[in-house]
Amino acid sequence: MKQKILLWTLCMAAIAQQPLPAQQTVTLDLSRPVDPVEITLDAEKGYWTDAFGAAPLVFEHFTFSHAGGTGYWSGFIVGSNGDTEDYGSLNSTHTDGWLINQWGNMAGGGIQTGSDGSVIRDGDGKVATGKGIPYLIANEFDEFAITFDGEYEAAGVYLNNHPWPFYSNLYGDSYARALDREGDYYKVIITGQNAEAEETGSVEHVFAEYVDGALKQSRDWERVDLSSLGKVSRLSFHLTSTDAGEWGMNTPGYFCLDKLQVKTSGTDGIITLPAATAAVYPNPAADRLTVSGTSIRRVTVSDLGGRTVCRLEAEGQSRLTIPVSHWGKGVYIVRVTDGTSTSSHKIIKR
């Protein structure tokens, strides 16, 4: 019997992204999937049954890159089992290995929240968790990123150690050595990009470091402050370790993520999303798209994996036509920039 996350259905007709109310904090909600509209979890292992598929994961406002094929996946998937077992280090007593057990997190489950969506903490200040509560598992095989449906002010995100690198860092495994030398580390670098595809800065979070003769690793969900990144429409992630060789990092490239937060307030230097000032049609589109508006300066089209498929510079035109017959079928985000604002539009190529 398959376990299912709460369904949320979204009409895929194209509408311009509307501004959110002032001073609103937008929080990633894994119970509200957009594409697919239903996320099914394996009843025994607690992982997304389409993990080895090719489609990205889309939740309200956020698109998580994902790729997969026979026996592999990269980017982000959903998990829920909270497994903390060691399945493959040199100290492990298990024989079935990581590949069929790569769905846990070291906190023991997803983040518990109150009725108002706030994160619950225990008496020691640690984030409360629970098995069966969904979270995201990240695996860096190819580049992986989160793309937003507009430009927001970065706020924060919760990250957690994944069991595979946790135990590998502690004991070593068949591919990676233990992080047992002074200065060793395993960390993630999060880089922001604005609507113009310009980098806004980077934030580092250390999952493991060998300091003063001991390896320090947290098992808990930890909040990472992203406010220094400013206004962003995309976050990219890169894992790095001092255990690296000719083919790159040896440390298993996994971590867990949840409760990404951005802000749309117009106070304290935080932006308010402008009202859409352009129209994009037809939708669905087969041969061409028309973009109309006031003083169009730029049109950027990206797929749900965050890859730019089209970028046009304009000189204040009121209408542009874009050939789309050569695009693959699927959903695309069209961002239209005029002299003062950027609006986002979701369209379907059939």
Rosetta silent file (secondary structure, phi, psi, omega in degrees, C-alpha in Angstrom):
SEQUENCE: MKQKILLWTLCMAAIAQQPLPAQQTVTLDLSRPVDPVEITLDAEKGYWTDAFGAAPLVFEHFTFSHAGGTGYWSGFIVGSNGDTEDYGSLNSTHTDGWLINQWGNMAGGGIQTGSDGSVIRDGDGKVATGKGIPYLIANEFDEFAITFDGEYEAAGVYLNNHPWPFYSNLYGDSYARALDREGDYYKVIITGQNAEAEETGSVEHVFAEYVDGALKQSRDWERVDLSSLGKVSRLSFHLTSTDAGEWGMNTPGYFCLDKLQVKTSGTDGIITLPAATAAVYPNPAADRLTVSGTSIRRVTVSDLGGRTVCRLEAEGQSRLTIPVSHWGKGVYIVRVTDGTSTSSHKIIKR
SCORE:     score description
SCORE:     0.000 S_00000001
   1 L     0.000  131.866 -174.312    0.000    0.000    0.000 S_00000001
   2 L   -93.502  139.138  176.917    1.460    3.341   -1.032 S_00000001
   3 E   -88.627  139.805 -176.573    1.697    6.330    1.243 S_00000001
   4 E  -126.426  137.431  171.538    0.694    9.649   -0.336 S_00000001
   5 L   -74.093  149.606  176.635    1.469   13.234    0.511 S_00000001
   6 L   -47.934  130.707 -177.702   -1.529   15.568    0.608 S_00000001
   7 L   -83.446  147.967  171.419   -2.511   16.421   -2.963 S_00000001
   8 L  -142.601  121.056 -175.461   -2.776   19.907   -4.299 S_00000001
   9 L  -101.072  133.278  179.159   -4.019   20.500   -7.827 S_00000001
  10 L  -118.901  127.994  172.474   -3.058   23.591   -9.786 S_00000001
  11 L   -65.172  126.170 -173.701   -4.756   24.718  -12.966 S_00000001
  12 L   -89.743   13.242  173.336   -1.905   24.983  -15.448 S_00000001
  13 L   -63.942  147.059 -176.825   -3.479   27.802  -17.456 S_00000001
  14 L   -74.801  127.958  171.426   -1.019   30.681  -17.831 S_00000001
  15 L  -135.215  146.879  176.872   -1.500   33.554  -15.438 S_00000001
  16 E   -67.824  142.560  178.470    0.879   36.386  -14.652 S_00000001
  17 L   -64.329  120.605 -177.726    2.517   36.021  -11.241 S_00000001
  18 L   -86.496  150.859  179.023    0.493   38.237   -8.909 S_00000001
  19 L   -68.176  142.426  176.045    2.145   40.233   -6.117 S_00000001
  20 L   -87.189  158.649 -178.885    1.931   38.711   -2.657 S_00000001
  21 L   -58.201  152.687 -179.621    0.748   40.804    0.286 S_00000001
  22 L   -60.400  148.236  175.587    3.295   43.123    1.903 S_00000001
  23 L    63.267   25.536 -179.942    5.486   41.723    4.669 S_00000001
  24 L   -92.346  136.930  171.276    4.699   38.116    3.781 S_00000001
  25 E   -99.696  126.522  179.659    7.154   35.294    4.395 S_00000001
  26 E  -100.283  124.251 -177.310    6.830   32.464    1.869 S_00000001
  27 E  -118.114  133.617  175.691    7.791   29.029    3.240 S_00000001
  28 L   -55.880  126.447 -179.896    8.329   25.840    1.258 S_00000001
  29 L  -121.749  105.844 -175.948    5.395   23.507    1.952 S_00000001
  30 L   -73.963   -5.183  176.373    6.059   19.913    0.870 S_00000001
  31 L   -87.744    0.820 -176.481    2.387   19.038    1.324 S_00000001
  32 L  -124.655   67.013  177.793    1.464   21.226   -1.673 S_00000001
  33 E   -70.033  146.191  177.702    3.076   19.726   -4.806 S_00000001
  34 E  -107.364  -45.813  179.551    2.323   21.381   -8.132 S_00000001
  35 E  -146.560  108.165    1.730    4.130   19.130  -10.616 S_00000001
  36 L   -71.621  159.041 -179.402    3.559   16.295  -10.170 S_00000001
  37 L   -76.670  -11.513  177.858    0.264   17.071   -8.480 S_00000001
  38 L  -135.424  126.388  176.529    0.611   13.840   -6.516 S_00000001
  39 L  -109.749  117.375 -178.938    3.789   12.582   -4.854 S_00000001
  40 E  -102.618  131.084 -179.232    3.684    8.891   -4.004 S_00000001
  41 E  -106.041  139.521  175.723    6.123    7.470   -1.452 S_00000001
  42 L   -60.775  129.286 -173.384    7.331    3.901   -1.321 S_00000001
  43 L   -64.865  -32.680 -176.501    5.572    2.269    1.642 S_00000001
  44 L   -87.255  -47.107 -173.044    8.655    0.376    2.849 S_00000001
  45 L   -97.636  -16.708  176.175   11.545    2.768    2.186 S_00000001
  46 L    70.566   40.380  176.947    9.710    6.097    2.306 S_00000001
  47 E  -128.228  159.198 -179.955   11.070    7.689   -0.859 S_00000001
  48 E   -60.203  123.877 -174.270    9.464    9.249   -3.928 S_00000001
  49 L   -69.832  -14.434  175.653    8.603    6.434   -6.321 S_00000001
  50 L   -99.838   23.435 -177.133    9.560    8.614   -9.334 S_00000001
  51 L   -57.551  -31.634 -177.142   13.048    9.284   -7.940 S_00000001
  52 L   -97.398   14.231  173.405   14.671    7.718  -10.995 S_00000001
  53 L   -84.833 -175.917 -173.367   12.533    9.672  -13.445 S_00000001
  54 L  -107.441  -11.362 -172.237   13.621   12.783  -15.326 S_00000001
  55 L   -80.449  147.565  175.638   11.066   15.439  -14.329 S_00000001
  56 L   -73.601  171.221  177.105   11.821   18.250  -11.840 S_00000001
  57 E  -105.383  127.400 -179.266    9.886   18.764   -8.614 S_00000001
  58 E  -121.390  123.966  171.439    7.644   21.824   -8.449 S_00000001
  59 E  -117.690  169.304 -176.414    6.064   23.187   -5.281 S_00000001
  60 L   -54.404  118.344  178.393    4.246   26.486   -4.890 S_00000001
  61 L    80.842  -17.251 -172.116    6.724   29.236   -5.925 S_00000001
  62 E  -127.781  133.284  173.877    9.738   26.854   -6.048 S_00000001
  63 E  -115.091  124.479 -178.070   11.099   24.480   -8.727 S_00000001
  64 E  -104.180  124.599 -179.549   13.707   21.931   -7.621 S_00000001
  65 L   -63.226  145.651 -179.815   16.014   20.509  -10.275 S_00000001
  66 E  -158.176  136.914  174.426   15.892   16.741  -10.685 S_00000001
  67 E  -140.641  154.334  179.927   17.280   14.257  -13.181 S_00000001
  68 E  -164.313  170.541  179.709   17.275   10.490  -13.249 S_00000001
  69 E  -170.676 -163.296 -177.993   17.661    7.320  -15.230 S_00000001
  70 L   -64.483  108.836  174.482   18.343    3.630  -14.766 S_00000001
  71 L    82.233    4.155  179.363   19.934    3.262  -11.354 S_00000001
  72 E  -146.457  160.103  171.567   20.739    6.923  -10.681 S_00000001
  73 E  -153.632  160.274  174.974   19.203   10.285   -9.782 S_00000001
  74 E  -149.835  165.886 -176.415   20.465   13.763   -8.966 S_00000001
  75 E    93.633 -126.634 -175.066   19.047   17.034   -7.745 S_00000001
  76 E  -128.704  139.717  171.111   16.214   16.804   -5.203 S_00000001
  77 E  -136.315  169.555  178.315   13.709   14.111   -4.241 S_00000001
  78 E   -97.888  136.883  172.624   11.231   13.651   -1.390 S_00000001
  79 E  -132.695  167.225 -178.898   11.887   11.251    1.481 S_00000001
  80 L  -151.332   -3.552 -169.625   10.089   10.604    4.764 S_00000001
  81 L   -80.439  -18.618  178.086   11.526    7.610    6.631 S_00000001
  82 L    62.324   25.826 -177.849   14.004    9.476    8.869 S_00000001
  83 L   -68.020  130.940  179.149   16.369    6.479    8.802 S_00000001
  84 L  -114.432   11.046 -176.321   19.653    7.129   10.665 S_00000001
  85 L   -70.838  155.116  175.165   21.287    3.707   10.136 S_00000001
  86 L   -97.333  110.181 -176.051   24.808    3.188    8.759 S_00000001
  87 L  -104.469   -0.397 -174.092   24.492    0.982    5.657 S_00000001
  88 L  -160.200    8.063  177.128   27.913    1.231    4.090 S_00000001
  89 L   -77.055  172.840  178.645   30.815    2.667    6.082 S_00000001
  90 L   -68.762   -9.021  178.526   33.810    0.542    7.009 S_00000001
  91 L  -101.821   -2.126 -173.190   32.231    0.271   10.465 S_00000001
  92 L   -75.641  146.690  174.372   28.815   -0.888    9.242 S_00000001
  93 L  -101.002   -3.732  178.663   27.321   -4.281   10.062 S_00000001
  94 L   -80.000  153.050  179.683   24.730   -4.027    7.259 S_00000001
  95 L  -118.035   -5.383 -175.435   25.270   -5.874    3.995 S_00000001
  96 L   -87.092  -14.477  171.178   22.570   -4.389    1.746 S_00000001
  97 L    82.425  172.483 -174.123   24.423   -1.118    1.075 S_00000001
  98 L   -77.875  -32.481 -169.551   23.516    2.513    0.516 S_00000001
  99 L   -59.593  -30.556  177.355   21.934    2.416   -2.941 S_00000001
 100 L  -100.860    7.087 -178.065   18.711    0.887   -1.650 S_00000001
 101 L  -135.569   31.442 -173.499   18.885    2.795    1.649 S_00000001
 102 L   -94.234   34.095 -168.729   19.758    6.359    0.604 S_00000001
 103 L  -117.343    7.133 -174.312   16.526    7.957    1.848 S_00000001
 104 L   -93.643 -173.645  167.068   17.159    8.910    5.495 S_00000001
 105 L  -152.123  154.909 -170.826   18.424   11.909    7.423 S_00000001
 106 L   -74.572  -11.878  177.268   20.446   12.200   10.594 S_00000001
 107 L   -80.738  -13.448  178.571   17.781   14.179   12.479 S_00000001
 108 L    90.732   10.491  177.469   15.484   11.159   12.405 S_00000001
 109 L   154.099 -179.866  178.243   12.695   12.678   10.323 S_00000001
 110 E   -74.914  171.798 -173.783   11.122   15.774    8.831 S_00000001
 111 E   -81.376  128.828  175.945   10.570   19.046   10.678 S_00000001
 112 L   -80.978  136.600  179.039    7.563   19.330   12.990 S_00000001
 113 E  -127.586  156.925  177.162    5.576   22.555   12.670 S_00000001
 114 L   -82.075 -179.604 -178.138    2.767   24.181   14.615 S_00000001
 115 L   -63.536  -23.266  178.567   -0.690   25.026   13.306 S_00000001
 116 L   -92.707    5.212  179.019    0.665   28.400   12.147 S_00000001
 117 L    87.912   -1.619 -179.153    3.528   26.738   10.234 S_00000001
 118 L   -74.363  148.650 -179.258    6.224   27.729   12.733 S_00000001
 119 E   -74.040  130.295  179.418    9.054   25.299   13.440 S_00000001
 120 L   -87.845  135.786  175.983    8.696   23.449   16.763 S_00000001
 121 E  -121.816  151.558  179.501   11.749   23.131   19.010 S_00000001
 122 L   -84.610 -173.891 -177.230   12.272   20.970   22.081 S_00000001
 123 L   -63.346  -21.344  178.517   13.400   22.126   25.523 S_00000001
 124 L   -92.763    2.327  179.283   17.037   22.131   24.404 S_00000001
 125 L    87.651    2.664  179.753   16.300   24.345   21.415 S_00000001
 126 L   -82.583  147.017  178.474   16.666   21.552   18.872 S_00000001
 127 E   -65.036  127.731  178.606   14.259   21.316   15.950 S_00000001
 128 L   -75.172  140.363 -176.701   11.588   18.691   16.676 S_00000001
 129 E  -128.913  169.150  176.777   11.310   15.935   14.064 S_00000001
 130 E  -157.222  137.124  175.317    9.064   13.026   13.202 S_00000001
 131 L   -65.791  142.888 -178.190    9.237    9.943   11.023 S_00000001
 132 L    92.044  -12.902  176.333    6.777   10.109    8.161 S_00000001
 133 L   -85.432  125.739 -174.379    7.083   13.893    7.825 S_00000001
 134 L   -68.950  150.884  174.642    8.412   14.651    4.316 S_00000001
 135 E  -147.807  170.149  178.066   11.741   16.381    3.636 S_00000001
 136 E  -101.784  137.785  173.379   13.942   16.837    0.584 S_00000001
 137 E  -107.138  129.825 -179.863   17.053   14.771   -0.117 S_00000001
 138 E  -110.026  136.647  179.115   19.694   16.434   -2.292 S_00000001
 139 E  -134.295  118.748 -178.661   22.259   14.521   -4.351 S_00000001
 140 L   -91.878   94.835  170.839   24.924   16.331   -6.351 S_00000001
 141 L  -106.295  -48.758  168.914   25.612   14.278   -9.458 S_00000001
 142 L  -111.276 -179.125  174.728   24.977   17.125  -11.895 S_00000001
 143 L   -59.792  139.538  177.033   24.500   20.813  -11.056 S_00000001
 144 E  -134.317  146.618 -170.768   21.443   21.273   -8.864 S_00000001
 145 E  -154.166  165.694  171.843   19.426   24.371   -8.078 S_00000001
 146 E  -117.528  125.515  179.162   16.132   25.862   -6.870 S_00000001
 147 E  -109.939  134.585 -178.630   14.403   28.273   -9.252 S_00000001
 148 E   -96.567  162.003  178.569   11.745   30.716   -8.018 S_00000001
 149 E   -88.834   11.639  176.969    8.678   31.977   -9.894 S_00000001
 150 E  -173.506 -174.375  177.790    9.758   35.576   -9.279 S_00000001
 151 E   -98.490  124.394 -176.045   12.457   37.606   -7.577 S_00000001
 152 E  -125.862  165.605  172.432   12.333   37.375   -3.769 S_00000001
 153 E   -88.757  120.150 -179.335   14.429   38.449   -0.818 S_00000001
 154 E   -63.779  139.596 -179.541   16.329   35.386    0.456 S_00000001
 155 E  -120.146  -65.694 -178.242   15.634   34.609    4.122 S_00000001
 156 E  -173.126  174.084  179.241   16.779   31.157    5.243 S_00000001
 157 E  -156.093  149.806  176.117   16.636   27.386    4.852 S_00000001
 158 E   -98.719  130.455  178.700   16.961   24.342    7.119 S_00000001
 159 E  -122.880  153.718 -178.471   19.689   21.820    6.267 S_00000001
 160 E  -145.952  145.437  176.388   20.515   18.445    7.769 S_00000001
 161 L   -64.299  142.692  174.622   23.289   15.887    7.453 S_00000001
 162 L   -96.587  144.776 -176.223   22.531   12.803    5.365 S_00000001
 163 H   -58.734  -35.169 -176.250   23.549    9.397    6.826 S_00000001
 164 H   -61.280  -57.313  177.330   25.724    8.374    3.861 S_00000001
 165 H   -67.503  -31.636 -179.167   28.278   11.213    4.143 S_00000001
 166 H   -56.463  -51.539 -177.563   27.846   11.353    7.946 S_00000001
 167 H   -77.335  -30.108  175.120   29.119    7.813    8.473 S_00000001
 168 H   -64.362  -42.388  177.795   31.579    8.005    5.600 S_00000001
 169 H   -62.685  -33.154 -176.019   33.135   11.100    7.168 S_00000001
 170 H   -79.254  -42.374 -172.353   33.339    9.277   10.488 S_00000001
 171 H  -121.409  -15.007 -171.335   34.675    5.883    9.402 S_00000001
 172 L    83.411  161.157  175.758   35.444    5.986    5.678 S_00000001
 173 L  -144.749 -162.918 -174.803   33.912    3.688    3.059 S_00000001
 174 L   -66.569  -20.684 -175.816   34.843    1.881   -0.155 S_00000001
 175 L  -116.670  -29.086 -172.976   35.340    5.173   -2.032 S_00000001
 176 L  -120.101  148.261  175.570   36.009    7.866    0.554 S_00000001
 177 L   -88.178  161.859  173.244   38.400    8.174    3.469 S_00000001
 178 L   -66.856  147.603  174.642   37.375    9.282    6.927 S_00000001
 179 L   -85.373   86.079 -172.537   37.731   13.002    7.588 S_00000001
 180 L  -125.476   21.000  179.323   40.364   12.508   10.287 S_00000001
 181 L  -118.071  143.400 -179.203   42.958   15.151    9.454 S_00000001
 182 L   -55.202  128.757 -179.201   43.192   18.628   10.913 S_00000001
 183 L    92.632   -6.293  176.805   41.371   21.040    8.608 S_00000001
 184 L   -62.228  148.498  177.664   39.222   18.386    6.887 S_00000001
 185 E  -156.076  161.481  169.252   35.701   19.501    5.989 S_00000001
 186 E  -138.520  121.301 -173.447   32.539   18.668    4.070 S_00000001
 187 E  -148.851  166.283  175.635   30.335   21.645    3.213 S_00000001
 188 E  -116.865  140.851  175.245   27.786   23.116    0.822 S_00000001
 189 E  -111.452  122.039 -178.973   28.108   26.470   -0.954 S_00000001
 190 E  -107.741  121.824 -177.006   24.798   28.187   -1.775 S_00000001
 191 E  -115.554  133.046  178.349   24.971   30.877   -4.461 S_00000001
 192 E   -94.646  148.684  172.751   22.198   33.332   -5.266 S_00000001
 193 E  -132.978  139.710  178.185   21.278   34.701   -8.674 S_00000001
 194 L   -88.760 -174.518 -176.614   18.905   37.569   -9.407 S_00000001
 195 L   -66.000  -17.772  177.657   16.427   37.876  -12.267 S_00000001
 196 L   -90.890    9.088 -178.477   19.255   39.149  -14.502 S_00000001
 197 L    64.827   24.734  176.718   21.196   35.890  -13.895 S_00000001
 198 L   -96.429  138.862  178.624   23.823   37.865  -11.953 S_00000001
 199 E   -70.064  135.674 -178.975   25.360   36.316   -8.832 S_00000001
 200 E  -105.271   -5.626 -179.305   24.332   38.094   -5.642 S_00000001
 201 E   139.429  176.872 -178.951   26.696   36.304   -3.256 S_00000001
 202 E  -137.487  150.782  176.629   27.352   32.957   -1.596 S_00000001
 203 E  -129.192  136.419  178.585   26.730   31.369    1.798 S_00000001
 204 E  -108.528  143.307  171.631   28.573   28.316    3.152 S_00000001
 205 E  -130.273  124.492 -177.443   27.260   25.707    5.570 S_00000001
 206 E   -92.321  121.937  176.065   29.684   23.186    7.075 S_00000001
 207 E   -87.018  -32.394 -178.146   28.285   19.691    7.650 S_00000001
 208 E  -150.577  139.810  174.890   31.529   18.223    9.023 S_00000001
 209 E  -151.992  141.364  178.692   34.917   19.600   10.069 S_00000001
 210 E   -98.609  111.061 -175.086   37.931   18.138   11.856 S_00000001
 211 E  -135.100  134.307  176.599   39.061   20.690   14.430 S_00000001
 212 L    53.375   43.044  173.641   41.343   20.357   17.462 S_00000001
 213 L    79.773   13.680 -179.112   41.765   16.616   17.027 S_00000001
 214 E  -146.097  146.724  175.542   38.078   15.711   16.638 S_00000001
 215 E   -88.071  124.914 -179.695   35.502   15.432   13.862 S_00000001
 216 E  -109.268  121.724  177.653   32.501   17.658   14.513 S_00000001
 217 E  -139.156  137.695  176.957   29.209   16.823   12.793 S_00000001
 218 L   -94.626  143.402  173.674   25.682   17.848   13.699 S_00000001
 219 L   -96.682   -6.202 -169.182   22.768   15.410   13.551 S_00000001
 220 L   -97.003  158.487  167.481   20.164   18.174   13.860 S_00000001
 221 L   -67.099  130.284 -179.411   18.237   20.345   11.424 S_00000001
 222 E  -126.283  136.221  179.111   20.045   23.684   11.370 S_00000001
 223 E   -83.207  131.464  177.563   18.795   26.974    9.968 S_00000001
 224 E  -108.232  123.282 -179.232   21.115   28.677    7.484 S_00000001
 225 E   -76.677  121.394 -179.440   20.707   32.434    7.142 S_00000001
 226 L  -108.458    7.251 -172.032   20.459   33.421    3.460 S_00000001
 227 H   -62.000  -25.573 -179.606   19.632   37.103    3.953 S_00000001
 228 H   -68.554  -14.117  179.765   23.078   38.223    2.737 S_00000001
 229 H   -77.851  -17.137  177.045   22.170   36.970   -0.765 S_00000001
 230 L    71.359 -143.531 -176.745   19.607   39.750   -1.177 S_00000001
 231 E   -80.770  122.237 -175.146   17.076   39.613   -4.017 S_00000001
 232 E  -135.791  153.732  170.743   17.243   36.282   -5.816 S_00000001
 233 E  -121.896    0.205 -178.259   15.305   34.239   -8.362 S_00000001
 234 E  -158.431  141.768  172.017   17.556   31.177   -8.161 S_00000001
 235 E  -122.603  126.757  174.904   19.742   29.329   -5.651 S_00000001
 236 E  -110.191  152.695 -174.357   22.439   26.932   -6.840 S_00000001
 237 E  -124.993  139.609  177.033   24.207   24.397   -4.615 S_00000001
 238 E  -140.891  124.149  178.464   27.725   22.984   -4.742 S_00000001
 239 E   -94.094  142.358  179.735   29.163   20.400   -2.337 S_00000001
 240 E  -145.460  150.833 -176.803   32.878   20.284   -1.591 S_00000001
 241 E  -147.705  154.156  174.793   35.171   18.220    0.628 S_00000001
 242 L   -74.379  -12.388  173.634   38.863   17.964    1.428 S_00000001
 243 L   -92.745   91.641 -178.148   38.624   14.320    0.342 S_00000001
 244 E  -137.266  153.092 -179.367   38.843   14.787   -3.407 S_00000001
 245 E  -133.851 -160.419 -176.841   40.679   13.039   -6.222 S_00000001
 246 L   -59.196  -32.306 -176.168   41.220   13.141   -9.961 S_00000001
 247 L  -100.581   13.155  178.656   37.481   12.691  -10.628 S_00000001
 248 E   109.086 -158.219 -175.553   36.282   15.158   -8.025 S_00000001
 249 E   -67.345  134.172  176.252   34.938   14.796   -4.490 S_00000001
 250 L   -88.952  -31.788  177.783   35.098   11.320   -2.933 S_00000001
 251 L   -57.926  133.607  178.907   32.801   12.133   -0.021 S_00000001
 252 L   -57.291  129.222 -172.632   29.210   11.076   -0.884 S_00000001
 253 L   -90.106   72.368 -179.406   27.420   14.194   -2.114 S_00000001
 254 E  -130.980  151.106  164.760   24.176   14.176   -0.135 S_00000001
 255 E  -159.942  174.800  179.813   22.336   16.408    2.343 S_00000001
 256 E  -120.011  152.093 -172.656   18.722   17.118    3.374 S_00000001
 257 E  -144.239  145.949  173.327   16.714   20.353    3.042 S_00000001
 258 E  -164.441  168.489  173.407   13.383   21.793    4.142 S_00000001
 259 E    53.117   44.726  170.389   11.528   25.001    5.083 S_00000001
 260 E   -61.368  134.672 -179.209   13.156   27.285    2.534 S_00000001
 261 E  -129.899  137.131  172.256   11.934   30.817    3.258 S_00000001
 262 E  -132.123  164.484 -176.739   11.877   34.006    1.196 S_00000001
 263 E  -124.304  150.909  179.942   10.254   37.369    1.861 S_00000001
 264 L  -125.795   14.532 -177.260    8.121   39.719   -0.195 S_00000001
 265 L   -69.556  150.515  177.306    7.756   42.616    2.239 S_00000001
 266 L   -94.648    6.245 -178.891    8.280   46.185    1.056 S_00000001
 267 L  -109.048  164.810  177.464    9.815   47.289    4.353 S_00000001
 268 L    55.008   36.630  176.100   13.316   47.082    5.793 S_00000001
 269 L    78.249    6.893 -178.841   14.863   46.897    2.355 S_00000001
 270 L   -98.386  138.083 -170.815   12.824   43.841    1.344 S_00000001
 271 L   -77.956  159.044  165.389   11.083   43.962   -1.995 S_00000001
 272 L  -111.443  130.835  179.196    7.455   43.680   -2.937 S_00000001
 273 L   -63.934  129.713 -179.494    6.802   41.761   -6.128 S_00000001
 274 L   -72.816  157.165  174.223    5.405   44.148   -8.732 S_00000001
 275 L   -66.708  147.804  179.614    2.128   43.509  -10.487 S_00000001
 276 L   -62.709  132.891 -178.457    2.450   41.804  -13.842 S_00000001
 277 L  -116.252    6.919 -177.201    2.718   44.390  -16.612 S_00000001
 278 E  -132.892  162.809  175.175    2.959   42.036  -19.604 S_00000001
 279 E  -123.752  142.834  178.846    0.921   39.336  -21.318 S_00000001
 280 E  -128.272  125.169 -175.352    2.265   36.088  -22.824 S_00000001
 281 E  -157.159  161.990   -2.636    0.102   34.080  -25.233 S_00000001
 282 L   -77.861  169.476  177.540   -1.116   31.699  -26.591 S_00000001
 283 L  -146.798  115.507    3.923   -1.053   29.116  -23.853 S_00000001
 284 L   -67.591  162.704  178.885   -0.518   26.274  -24.559 S_00000001
 285 E  -118.912  147.203  179.367    1.800   27.249  -27.414 S_00000001
 286 L  -119.071  -46.768 -174.475    2.926   25.135  -30.361 S_00000001
 287 L  -111.018  -40.015 -176.452    4.749   27.358  -32.881 S_00000001
 288 E  -153.748  155.754  174.275    5.273   30.795  -31.378 S_00000001
 289 E  -114.268  144.204  172.199    4.739   32.944  -28.306 S_00000001
 290 E  -113.361  131.110  176.705    3.733   36.581  -28.302 S_00000001
 291 E  -114.172  122.231  178.408    4.888   38.853  -25.487 S_00000001
 292 E  -126.505  146.630 -178.783    3.135   42.194  -25.178 S_00000001
 293 E  -179.895 -164.355 -179.560    3.594   44.939  -22.645 S_00000001
 294 E  -107.612  117.289  175.159    4.827   48.447  -21.998 S_00000001
 295 E    55.111   59.862 -179.874    8.445   49.232  -22.869 S_00000001
 296 E   -68.228  129.006  179.328    9.770   45.643  -22.889 S_00000001
 297 E  -106.810  -33.801 -176.216   13.505   45.525  -22.151 S_00000001
 298 E  -155.922  143.876  172.272   14.237   41.834  -21.753 S_00000001
 299 E  -128.733  124.407  178.717   12.536   38.433  -22.060 S_00000001
 300 E  -123.410  129.490  179.848   14.108   35.369  -20.438 S_00000001
 301 E  -117.425  130.097  177.357   12.651   31.862  -20.757 S_00000001
 302 E  -129.999  153.202  174.815   13.786   28.958  -18.547 S_00000001
 303 E   -84.273  179.825 -176.055   12.670   25.373  -18.163 S_00000001
 304 L   -73.821   -8.526  173.240   11.630   23.916  -14.815 S_00000001
 305 L   -88.368    0.289  178.522   15.187   22.765  -14.200 S_00000001
 306 L    88.472    2.983 -179.023   16.301   26.406  -14.196 S_00000001
 307 L   -84.464  132.740  179.412   18.135   26.237  -17.542 S_00000001
 308 E   -75.660  124.673  179.663   17.782   29.283  -19.796 S_00000001
 309 E  -106.966  -15.706 -179.751   16.394   28.313  -23.218 S_00000001
 310 E  -159.603  138.395  176.818   15.865   31.796  -24.626 S_00000001
 311 E  -144.381  119.648 -178.928   17.007   35.332  -23.793 S_00000001
 312 E  -121.056  130.608  172.766   16.009   38.375  -25.852 S_00000001
 313 E   -95.584  135.236 -178.895   17.149   41.958  -25.354 S_00000001
 314 E  -124.936  172.134 -177.194   14.659   44.598  -26.481 S_00000001
 315 E  -125.326   45.449  176.974   14.633   48.369  -26.776 S_00000001
 316 E    88.057   18.341  178.936   11.296   49.300  -25.320 S_00000001
 317 E   -65.837  161.031  177.006    9.057   47.458  -27.801 S_00000001
 318 E  -100.393   -9.424 -179.335    5.443   46.774  -26.943 S_00000001
 319 E  -154.692  135.809  175.487    5.325   43.347  -28.634 S_00000001
 320 E  -131.886  146.927  175.107    7.788   40.522  -29.352 S_00000001
 321 E  -116.792  132.198 -176.381    7.291   37.175  -31.114 S_00000001
 322 E  -120.775  120.174  173.914    9.343   34.131  -30.057 S_00000001
 323 E   -67.681  134.318 -177.685    9.546   30.924  -32.169 S_00000001
 324 L  -129.870    4.148 -174.284    9.008   27.886  -29.901 S_00000001
 325 L   -62.246  -25.251 -177.663    8.457   24.978  -32.298 S_00000001
 326 L   -88.509   -4.682  177.524   11.963   23.627  -31.573 S_00000001
 327 L   -75.291  151.362  173.764   11.436   23.575  -27.792 S_00000001
 328 L   -72.579  155.062  178.496   10.683   20.299  -26.060 S_00000001
 329 L   -65.388  142.097  177.990    7.185   19.724  -24.724 S_00000001
 330 E   150.257 -165.280 -176.944    6.682   20.852  -21.153 S_00000001
 331 E  -104.219  137.702 -179.675    6.295   23.804  -18.801 S_00000001
 332 E  -131.327  154.263  175.420    8.415   26.957  -19.075 S_00000001
 333 E  -109.097  122.511  178.680    8.748   30.166  -17.058 S_00000001
 334 E  -105.796  121.002  178.272    8.768   33.390  -19.087 S_00000001
 335 E  -109.713  124.756 -176.809   10.144   36.474  -17.282 S_00000001
 336 E  -114.910  121.891 -179.324    9.405   39.831  -18.848 S_00000001
 337 E  -110.187  126.105  173.148   11.342   42.908  -17.708 S_00000001
 338 L  -107.865 -157.744 -175.153   10.201   46.422  -18.523 S_00000001
 339 L   -68.550  -20.874 -173.043   11.682   49.684  -17.322 S_00000001
 340 L  -129.330  -16.872 -172.289   10.636   49.221  -13.680 S_00000001
 341 L  -152.140  168.019  175.784    9.606   45.636  -12.930 S_00000001
 342 E  -125.202  131.528  175.427    9.777   41.951  -13.832 S_00000001
 343 E  -116.923  149.799 -177.820    6.726   39.697  -14.184 S_00000001
 344 E  -116.130  141.293 -176.194    6.738   35.892  -14.403 S_00000001
 345 E  -137.595  130.953  178.384    4.424   33.743  -16.536 S_00000001
 346 E   -96.840  123.416 -178.938    4.056   29.963  -16.617 S_00000001
 347 E  -127.675  159.780  179.443    3.360   28.587  -20.114 S_00000001
 348 E  -113.750  129.383  172.577    3.006   25.124  -21.633 S_00000001
 349 E   -99.508  124.595 -177.280    4.737   24.062  -24.868 S_00000001
 350 L  -110.194    0.000    0.000    2.812   21.275  -26.550 S_00000001
